[in-house]
Amino acid sequence: MRLSSADWKPIFNFGPLPLRWVQQYGFLLPKLNPDSDPGKEHQFLFQERTKWLAQINRKNWRRLVSGESETRRMLGSVIHTLD
């Protein structure tokens, strides 16, 4: 007896779930060659973004620290007037 392709049924039908798992854990994610021009450009942009985020964090920290000292000054003057 000869089977045609219409008669053939896979034993296991995994579906898209294993592919999703593999992609989630990084096995099938594309990686840039660090020695290629696009890889070097990606590394440069990553470094620049890191510098930019650090600069923003420093500005926010300064603003927060100066705001705390301003709040302390205001509270000090309020407490002083209540005495």
C-alpha positions in Angstrom: 0.0 0.0 0.0 1.3 3.4 -1.0 0.5 6.5 1.0 0.0 9.9 -0.7 0.8 13.2 0.9 -2.9 13.7 1.7 -2.8 10.5 3.8 0.3 11.5 5.7 -0.3 13.1 9.1 2.4 14.3 11.4 2.8 12.4 14.6 3.4 15.5 16.6 1.8 18.9 15.9 3.7 21.4 18.1 2.3 24.5 16.5 3.7 28.0 17.1 4.4 27.5 20.9 7.9 26.1 20.7 8.9 28.7 18.1 7.7 31.4 20.5 9.7 29.8 23.4 12.8 29.7 21.3 12.4 33.3 20.3 11.7 34.3 23.8 14.9 32.8 25.1 16.9 34.3 22.3 17.9 31.2 20.3 16.4 32.5 17.0 16.9 36.2 17.5 19.1 37.9 14.9 22.5 39.1 16.1 24.7 41.7 14.4 28.3 40.9 13.7 30.2 43.3 16.0 33.0 43.6 13.4 30.6 44.7 10.6 29.6 48.3 9.9 26.0 47.9 11.1 27.4 46.1 14.3 29.8 49.0 15.0 27.0 51.5 14.4 24.7 49.6 16.7 27.4 49.6 19.4 28.0 53.3 19.0 24.3 54.2 19.2 24.0 52.0 22.3 26.9 53.8 24.0 25.4 57.2 23.0 22.0 56.2 24.4 23.6 55.1 27.6 25.4 58.4 28.0 22.2 60.3 27.2 20.2 58.3 29.8 23.0 58.9 32.4 22.9 62.7 31.7 19.1 62.7 32.1 19.3 60.8 35.3 21.9 63.3 36.7 19.7 66.2 35.7 16.7 64.6 37.4 18.8 63.8 40.5 20.0 67.5 40.7 16.5 68.7 40.4 15.3 66.3 43.1 18.1 67.3 45.4 17.6 71.0 44.9 13.8 70.6 45.3 14.4 68.8 48.6 16.6 71.7 49.9 14.0 74.2 48.8 11.3 72.2 50.6 13.5 72.1 53.7 14.0 75.8 53.5 10.3 76.4 53.2 9.5 74.1 56.1 12.2 75.7 58.2 10.7 79.2 57.6 7.2 77.9 58.4 8.4 76.2 61.6 10.4 79.3 62.5 7.3 81.5 62.2 5.2 79.1 64.3 7.7 79.4 67.2 
